[in-house]
């Protein structure tokens, strides 16, 4: 498979599975969402993508150079894809055994290769996010776990817990005394994930 083809596949896969990946400050006022995604492949094969605003779901259509529709993702089952999942997925596509991935260090990612062809395939149940761009400014640190409905921040963000379907801008954390039994269970499960991650 040529480098350009792999680059284009990587670009398109990333567009399909773009989710809200930037960490949000619950107290900050956020701009109105813009629903466009920009992607390009440069002449040297580099890929650049930007999801403007909040990208909660993206439908991907792939066209050939002649304009023929090659693939249409349609609306899928909502499986969660984490950025760490791309390397094991590309390795699977390239036929690289999972055991060889350990040479690159700790692999938190899971291949989503099966989900590309089987829309009923179940993926990961949560995604972990660690955002700390300015180590000299600890107030900018964002560490969280989320699924398609809930998001839990770690202690650096007051353990805020949000229902993203009801509060996508994360303005109103759910107080512990207002959690349903199911939400208590989800928050406990997310807390365990945060405790075992290694950043």
Secondary structure by P-SEA (a helix, b strand, c coil): ccaaaaaaaaaaaaaacccccccccccccccccccbbbbbccccbbbbbbbcccccbbbbbbbcccccccccccccccccccccaaaaaaaaaacccccccccccccccccccccccccccccccbbbbbbbccccccccccccccccccccccccccccccccccccccccccccccccaaaaaaaaaaaaaaaaccc
